[in-house]
């Protein structure tokens, strides 16, 4: 039954003008409460700043990139 209702809504939506469909899509996406790109950017920036603070405080051991990639190649034989 839900599939039939969904198909009816979809078919009705396709008959709407493009600008109204875009508005409907935006409202549906917003209703999912997904993080916005601005929120994602803010979270990544906070993560990066936290990691920099850990490095500055000497809380983490840095490993040169070549050593990391060498270990990966050795592990996976590539």
Secondary structure, 3 states (H helix, E strand, C coil): CHHHHHHHHHHHHHCCCHHHHHHHHHHHHHHCCCCCHHHHHHHHHHHHHHHHHHHHCCCCCCCCHHHHHHHHHHHHCC
